[in-house]
């Protein structure tokens, strides 16, 4: 494996921004110093650029196997790398659902050939597969996913006995999608009765998949986790109300119950449905500006621990159907870092907070081995960004297979210049560089 010397970068790492050179050899960071003059196979002049640890996205849906007309590991991992995300953790609601260890291994086999980024895959839980769930290896699988609210793929776990069994016996972290199905069904019935099936509109989405539906399910998950001393991670918090379920008075490494916020819940609000329509239809729904503002505050004050994308592509044809038929989800992984950097530019967070929430904390929360920080001895997962070079999203530069983005037409304030994955340059100046697959993530547990 070749060596790389990065010269004159501004390192954003562990609460500081400072000038440094970085020398990479055999996939890992060998040296960080103010000046390094070591010979290298490749030298990158990073003058005027900021060097970040590569983002670790703990929630993506890359749709493979079974739904590859929407997306696949090959395309989506390249979109990730082009956006500065160097590691991803992918969800089990593919087809067939990832409910056996054999099906889980199938996904690792695909990624071993096709993923340009580093990868891990969640084991799926169902009402009837506890035996398979218990075989999950905490050392090389990121966690177990439990859908406590139905979404694409419908892996809803709604059997009380099954939930108790999973929470009581899970060998590793449980990540949950929390929306109460009974509440959603009742709300939907009410809206259908009032407006008819054809009268349902996207603006009703956050009222159907309501604050109450989210809170009922999240609070139930927290209750189960406290009862069984489970390591619980609740995904995509979308309401101000849920924030009270989480603590910020102890270090992240000591938390048993953690939470994630997603880019779309930090960026959009229900006011955007008028212009974006189904293209910002997600589960849980994008809700009010007040919810959005409180989620950001909770990210910054430590009630919410990490930022991710819930990248979940569907085709343009699917998303342009009437509201009731259009599926929830959208592509975000290519533009997550740029969106966060826009938030830095507007004063909503600092560069150091961005790195803390999208790289450092994700590594700590999942106990990822030797990644998520710019440290000597760690894997070289790095991204170089020009903070002053605008970048406009258009169909011509979208790498996700679905070919669209909710950010289309938006000009970000920054441009991703280079991305290094496990010591290999995988993206440089707008071009994907094919140098083999990323690495399987390992976990210190």
C-alpha positions as CSV (number, residue, x, y, z in Angstrom):
1,X,0.0,0.0,0.0
2,X,1.4,3.4,-0.9
3,X,2.3,6.2,1.4
4,X,0.7,9.7,1.4
5,X,2.0,13.0,2.8
6,X,-0.6,15.7,3.4
7,X,1.1,19.1,3.7
8,X,-0.1,22.3,5.4
9,X,-3.6,21.3,6.3
10,X,-5.8,22.9,9.0
11,X,-6.7,19.8,11.2
12,X,-10.1,19.8,12.8
13,X,-9.8,17.2,15.5
14,X,-10.6,16.6,19.2
15,X,-11.8,20.1,19.9
16,X,-9.0,22.0,18.1
17,X,-8.2,23.5,14.7
18,X,-4.5,23.6,14.1
19,X,-2.0,23.6,11.2
20,X,-0.2,20.2,10.6
21,X,1.2,17.8,8.2
22,X,0.0,14.1,8.2
23,X,2.0,11.1,7.0
24,X,0.1,8.0,6.0
25,X,1.6,4.6,5.5
26,X,0.1,1.1,5.1
27,X,-3.4,2.5,5.5
28,X,-2.8,4.2,8.8
29,X,-1.7,7.6,10.1
30,X,2.0,7.2,11.0
31,X,2.8,10.7,12.0
32,X,1.2,14.1,12.7
33,X,3.5,17.1,13.1
34,X,3.8,20.8,12.3
35,X,6.2,19.9,9.5
36,X,7.0,16.5,8.0
37,X,9.5,16.1,5.2
38,X,9.3,12.3,4.9
39,X,9.4,11.0,1.2
40,X,6.0,9.6,0.1
41,X,4.5,8.0,-2.9
42,X,1.9,10.8,-3.1
43,X,2.0,14.3,-1.7
44,X,-1.2,16.4,-1.3
45,X,-0.8,20.1,-1.0
46,X,-3.5,21.0,1.5
47,X,-2.7,24.7,1.8
48,X,-6.0,26.5,2.4
49,X,-7.9,23.3,3.1
50,X,-9.3,21.9,6.3
51,X,-8.7,18.2,7.2
52,X,-11.5,16.4,9.0
53,X,-11.8,12.8,10.1
54,X,-14.0,11.0,7.6
55,X,-17.7,11.0,8.7
56,X,-19.1,7.8,10.1
57,X,-22.8,7.5,9.1
58,X,-24.5,5.1,11.5
59,X,-27.7,4.9,9.5
60,X,-28.0,4.3,5.7
61,X,-30.2,2.2,3.5
62,X,-28.3,1.2,0.4
63,X,-31.1,-1.1,-0.8
64,X,-29.0,-4.2,-1.7
65,X,-30.0,-6.9,-2.1
66,X,-33.5,-6.9,-3.6
67,X,-34.2,-3.2,-4.2
68,X,-31.3,-2.4,-6.5
69,X,-33.4,-0.5,-9.0
70,X,-33.4,2.3,-6.3
71,X,-29.8,2.0,-5.1
72,X,-27.0,-0.3,-4.5
73,X,-23.8,-0.6,-2.4
74,X,-21.6,0.3,-5.4
75,X,-23.3,3.6,-6.2
76,X,-24.2,4.7,-2.7
77,X,-20.8,4.1,-1.2
78,X,-19.3,6.2,-3.9
79,X,-21.8,9.0,-3.2
80,X,-20.7,8.7,0.5
81,X,-17.0,9.0,-0.3
82,X,-17.6,11.9,-2.6
83,X,-19.3,13.6,0.3
84,X,-16.6,12.9,2.9
85,X,-18.3,10.0,4.6
86,X,-15.7,7.2,4.9
87,X,-17.6,4.6,6.9
88,X,-21.3,3.5,6.9
89,X,-23.6,1.3,8.9
90,X,-26.4,-0.1,6.8
91,X,-29.9,-1.2,7.7
92,X,-31.6,-4.6,7.4
93,X,-34.8,-3.7,5.6
94,X,-33.5,-5.0,2.3
95,X,-35.1,-7.9,0.4
96,X,-35.1,-10.5,1.8
97,X,-34.9,-8.8,5.2
98,X,-31.6,-9.4,7.0
99,X,-33.0,-11.7,9.6
100,X,-30.5,-14.6,9.5
101,X,-26.8,-14.7,10.0
102,X,-26.5,-16.2,6.5
103,X,-28.3,-13.3,4.9
104,X,-26.2,-10.9,7.0
105,X,-23.0,-12.5,5.7
106,X,-24.3,-12.1,2.1
107,X,-24.3,-8.4,2.5
108,X,-20.8,-8.4,3.9
109,X,-19.7,-10.4,0.9
110,X,-21.3,-7.9,-1.5
111,X,-19.6,-5.0,0.3
112,X,-16.3,-6.7,0.3
113,X,-16.3,-6.5,-3.5
114,X,-18.3,-3.3,-4.1
115,X,-18.1,-0.8,-1.2
116,X,-15.7,2.0,-1.7
117,X,-16.2,3.2,1.9
118,X,-15.7,1.2,5.1
119,X,-18.8,-0.8,6.0
120,X,-20.9,-2.6,8.6
121,X,-24.4,-4.0,8.5
122,X,-27.0,-4.2,11.2
123,X,-28.6,-7.6,12.0
124,X,-32.4,-7.3,11.7
125,X,-34.8,-8.3,14.5
126,X,-38.3,-9.6,13.9
127,X,-41.1,-11.1,16.0
128,X,-39.7,-14.6,15.6
129,X,-35.9,-14.6,15.0
130,X,-34.4,-14.2,18.5
131,X,-32.3,-17.3,18.1
132,X,-30.6,-15.7,15.0
133,X,-30.2,-12.3,16.7
134,X,-28.4,-13.9,19.6
135,X,-25.7,-15.3,17.2
136,X,-24.7,-11.7,16.3
137,X,-21.0,-11.1,16.8
138,X,-20.5,-7.8,18.7
139,X,-16.8,-7.7,17.4
140,X,-17.6,-7.3,13.7
141,X,-21.3,-6.3,13.5
142,X,-22.4,-2.7,14.4
143,X,-25.6,-3.7,16.1
144,X,-29.2,-5.0,16.0
145,X,-31.9,-3.0,14.4
146,X,-35.5,-3.1,15.8
147,X,-38.3,-1.3,13.9
148,X,-40.7,-0.3,16.6
149,X,-42.6,1.6,13.8
150,X,-43.1,0.3,10.3
151,X,-41.2,1.7,7.4
152,X,-39.8,0.6,4.0
153,X,-39.6,-3.2,4.1
154,X,-42.1,-3.5,7.0
155,X,-40.0,-5.3,9.6
156,X,-42.3,-4.1,12.4
157,X,-41.6,-5.8,15.8
158,X,-44.9,-5.3,17.6
159,X,-45.1,-8.5,19.7
160,X,-44.6,-7.6,23.4
161,X,-42.9,-10.9,24.2
162,X,-40.6,-10.6,21.3
163,X,-39.6,-7.1,22.3
164,X,-38.9,-8.2,25.8
165,X,-36.8,-11.1,24.6
166,X,-34.7,-8.9,22.3
167,X,-34.1,-6.1,24.9
168,X,-33.4,-8.7,27.7
169,X,-30.9,-10.8,25.7
170,X,-29.3,-8.7,22.9
171,X,-25.6,-9.4,22.8
172,X,-24.8,-5.9,21.6
173,X,-26.2,-2.4,20.9
174,X,-29.9,-2.2,19.8
175,X,-30.8,0.6,17.4
176,X,-34.5,1.5,17.1
177,X,-36.8,3.2,14.7
178,X,-39.5,4.5,17.1
179,X,-43.0,5.4,15.9
180,X,-46.1,3.9,17.5
181,X,-48.0,2.0,14.8
182,X,-51.4,2.1,16.5
183,X,-51.3,5.9,16.8
184,X,-50.2,6.3,13.2
185,X,-53.1,4.0,12.0
186,X,-55.6,5.9,14.1
187,X,-54.4,9.3,12.8
188,X,-54.4,8.0,9.2
189,X,-58.0,6.8,9.6
190,X,-59.1,10.2,10.9
191,X,-57.5,12.0,8.0
192,X,-58.9,9.6,5.4
193,X,-62.4,10.0,6.9
194,X,-62.2,13.7,6.8
195,X,-60.4,14.2,3.4
196,X,-60.7,10.9,1.6
197,X,-57.7,8.9,0.2
198,X,-57.3,11.3,-2.7
199,X,-57.5,14.3,-0.4
200,X,-54.4,13.3,1.6
201,X,-51.5,15.8,1.2
202,X,-47.8,15.8,2.1
203,X,-48.5,18.6,4.6
204,X,-50.5,16.1,6.7
205,X,-47.5,13.7,7.0
206,X,-46.2,15.1,10.3
207,X,-49.7,15.1,11.7
208,X,-50.3,11.5,10.7
209,X,-46.9,10.3,11.8
210,X,-47.2,12.6,14.8
211,X,-45.2,13.9,17.7
212,X,-47.3,11.6,20.0
213,X,-46.5,8.5,17.8
214,X,-42.8,9.2,18.2
215,X,-42.9,9.9,21.9
216,X,-45.0,6.9,22.8
217,X,-42.6,4.6,21.0
218,X,-39.3,6.2,22.1
219,X,-40.4,6.3,25.7
220,X,-41.4,2.7,25.5
221,X,-38.0,1.8,24.2
222,X,-36.3,3.7,27.0
223,X,-38.5,2.0,29.5
224,X,-37.6,-1.5,28.1
225,X,-33.9,-0.5,28.1
226,X,-33.9,0.6,31.7
227,X,-35.7,-2.5,32.7
228,X,-33.2,-4.9,31.1
229,X,-30.1,-2.7,31.2
230,X,-30.0,-2.8,27.4
231,X,-27.5,-0.7,25.3
232,X,-30.1,1.3,23.4
233,X,-29.6,3.8,20.6
234,X,-32.7,5.6,19.3
235,X,-32.4,6.8,15.7
236,X,-33.6,9.9,13.9
237,X,-35.1,11.9,16.8
238,X,-37.7,14.2,15.1
239,X,-39.5,16.0,18.0
240,X,-38.6,18.4,20.8
241,X,-40.7,16.3,23.2
242,X,-38.5,13.2,22.9
243,X,-35.3,15.1,24.0
244,X,-36.3,14.8,27.7
245,X,-35.8,11.0,27.4
246,X,-32.0,11.4,27.1
247,X,-29.3,12.5,29.5
248,X,-26.4,15.0,29.0
249,X,-24.9,14.9,32.5
250,X,-22.6,11.9,32.0
251,X,-19.9,11.2,29.4
252,X,-20.9,9.5,26.2
253,X,-18.8,6.4,27.0
254,X,-20.8,5.8,30.2
255,X,-24.3,6.2,28.6
256,X,-26.5,3.1,28.1
257,X,-29.2,5.1,26.2
258,X,-28.1,7.3,23.3
259,X,-29.7,9.2,20.5
260,X,-29.1,10.3,16.9
261,X,-30.3,13.3,14.9
262,X,-30.4,13.3,11.1
263,X,-29.5,15.9,8.5
264,X,-33.1,16.4,7.3
265,X,-34.5,17.0,10.8
266,X,-31.8,19.6,11.3
267,X,-32.3,21.3,7.9
268,X,-35.9,21.2,6.8
269,X,-39.2,22.0,8.6
270,X,-42.9,21.5,7.7
271,X,-42.8,24.9,6.0
272,X,-40.7,23.2,3.2
273,X,-43.4,20.7,2.2
274,X,-44.9,23.4,0.0
275,X,-41.8,23.5,-2.3
276,X,-40.2,20.1,-1.7
277,X,-43.3,17.9,-1.5
278,X,-42.7,14.2,-1.3
279,X,-39.0,14.7,-1.8
280,X,-38.7,15.5,1.9
281,X,-41.2,12.8,2.9
282,X,-39.4,10.8,5.6
283,X,-40.3,8.5,8.5
284,X,-40.3,9.9,11.1
285,X,-41.6,13.0,9.4
286,X,-39.9,16.4,9.2
287,X,-41.9,18.4,11.7
288,X,-42.0,22.0,12.9
289,X,-39.3,24.7,12.9
290,X,-39.6,24.5,16.7
291,X,-38.8,20.8,16.6
292,X,-35.9,21.4,14.3
293,X,-34.4,24.1,16.5
294,X,-34.7,22.0,19.7
295,X,-33.1,19.0,18.0
296,X,-30.1,21.2,17.0
297,X,-29.9,22.5,20.6
298,X,-30.0,18.9,21.9
299,X,-27.2,17.9,19.5
300,X,-25.1,20.8,20.8
301,X,-25.8,20.3,24.5
302,X,-25.3,16.5,24.5
303,X,-28.8,15.2,24.9
304,X,-28.4,13.9,21.3
305,X,-25.1,12.2,20.7
306,X,-24.5,11.8,16.9
307,X,-25.5,13.2,13.5
308,X,-26.3,10.8,10.6
309,X,-28.3,10.8,7.4
310,X,-30.8,7.9,7.2
311,X,-29.8,8.0,3.5
312,X,-32.7,6.0,1.9
313,X,-33.1,6.5,-1.9
314,X,-36.3,5.9,-3.9
315,X,-36.7,6.5,-7.6
316,X,-38.0,9.8,-9.0
317,X,-41.0,7.9,-10.3
318,X,-41.8,6.6,-6.8
319,X,-41.4,10.0,-5.2
320,X,-43.6,11.8,-7.7
321,X,-46.6,9.6,-7.0
322,X,-49.5,11.1,-4.9
323,X,-48.6,11.6,-1.2
324,X,-50.3,8.4,0.0
325,X,-48.5,6.2,-2.5
326,X,-45.0,7.8,-2.4
327,X,-42.5,6.0,-0.2
328,X,-40.7,7.8,2.6
329,X,-36.9,8.4,2.4
330,X,-34.4,10.2,0.3
331,X,-30.7,10.4,-0.6
332,X,-28.5,12.5,1.7
333,X,-25.1,10.8,2.2
334,X,-23.3,12.8,-0.6
335,X,-24.2,16.2,0.9
336,X,-24.2,15.6,4.6
337,X,-20.9,17.2,5.4
338,X,-21.6,20.2,3.1
339,X,-24.9,20.7,4.7
340,X,-23.3,20.7,8.2
341,X,-20.6,23.1,7.0
342,X,-23.3,25.5,5.8
343,X,-24.7,25.3,9.3
344,X,-21.2,26.2,10.6
345,X,-21.0,29.1,8.2
346,X,-24.4,30.4,9.5
347,X,-23.2,30.2,13.1
348,X,-25.4,27.3,14.2
349,X,-22.4,25.1,15.2
350,X,-18.6,25.2,15.2
351,X,-16.2,23.1,13.1
352,X,-15.2,21.3,16.3
353,X,-18.8,20.4,17.2
354,X,-19.4,19.2,13.6
355,X,-16.5,16.7,13.9
356,X,-17.5,15.7,17.4
357,X,-21.0,14.8,16.4
358,X,-20.4,13.2,13.0
359,X,-17.1,11.3,13.6
360,X,-15.7,11.3,17.1
361,X,-18.9,10.5,18.9
362,X,-20.1,7.9,16.4
363,X,-16.8,6.1,16.9
364,X,-17.1,6.3,20.7
365,X,-20.8,5.3,20.8
366,X,-20.3,2.2,18.6
367,X,-16.8,1.5,20.0
368,X,-15.4,1.5,16.5
369,X,-11.8,0.3,16.5
370,X,-9.1,2.8,15.4
371,X,-11.4,5.2,13.4
372,X,-13.2,8.5,13.9
373,X,-10.2,10.5,15.1
374,X,-7.1,11.9,13.5
375,X,-4.6,10.0,15.6
376,X,-1.3,8.3,15.1
377,X,-1.8,4.6,14.7
378,X,-5.5,5.0,13.6
379,X,-6.7,4.2,10.1
380,X,-6.4,7.1,7.7
381,X,-10.1,7.9,7.1
382,X,-9.8,11.6,6.1
383,X,-11.5,14.3,4.1
384,X,-10.0,17.6,2.8
385,X,-12.4,20.4,2.3
386,X,-12.2,23.9,0.8
387,X,-14.5,25.9,3.0
388,X,-14.6,28.8,0.6
389,X,-15.3,27.1,-2.7
390,X,-19.0,27.1,-3.5
391,X,-20.6,23.9,-4.9
392,X,-24.0,23.7,-6.6
393,X,-25.9,20.4,-6.5
394,X,-27.2,19.4,-9.9
395,X,-28.3,16.1,-11.6
396,X,-24.9,16.1,-13.3
397,X,-22.9,15.7,-10.0
398,X,-25.3,13.4,-8.0
399,X,-23.7,10.0,-7.6
400,X,-26.6,8.1,-5.9
401,X,-28.2,5.7,-8.3
402,X,-31.7,7.4,-7.9
403,X,-30.3,10.5,-9.6
404,X,-31.9,13.2,-7.5
405,X,-31.4,15.0,-4.2
406,X,-33.5,17.2,-1.9
407,X,-30.6,19.7,-2.2
408,X,-30.8,20.0,-6.0
409,X,-30.3,23.6,-7.0
410,X,-28.8,24.5,-3.6
411,X,-25.3,26.1,-3.6
412,X,-23.2,24.9,-0.6
413,X,-20.5,27.1,0.7
414,X,-17.8,24.4,0.6
415,X,-16.4,21.7,-1.7
416,X,-15.0,18.3,-0.8
417,X,-11.6,18.1,-2.5
418,X,-10.1,14.8,-1.4
419,X,-11.4,11.8,0.5
420,X,-9.0,9.1,1.9
421,X,-10.5,5.7,2.9
422,X,-8.3,3.3,5.0
423,X,-5.2,5.0,3.6
424,X,-6.3,5.1,-0.1
425,X,-7.3,8.2,-2.0
426,X,-10.9,7.3,-3.1
427,X,-12.1,10.7,-4.3
428,X,-10.1,13.6,-5.6
429,X,-11.2,16.9,-7.3
430,X,-14.6,15.6,-8.4
431,X,-13.4,12.2,-9.5
432,X,-13.9,8.8,-7.9
433,X,-10.7,6.8,-7.8
434,X,-11.1,3.1,-7.9
435,X,-8.5,1.5,-5.6
436,X,-10.4,-1.5,-4.2
437,X,-13.0,-1.8,-1.5
438,X,-13.1,-0.2,1.9
439,X,-12.6,-2.3,5.1
440,X,-15.0,-4.1,7.3
441,X,-15.5,-2.1,10.5
442,X,-14.4,-3.8,13.8
443,X,-15.6,-2.8,17.3
444,X,-13.8,-2.9,20.6
445,X,-16.4,-5.0,22.4
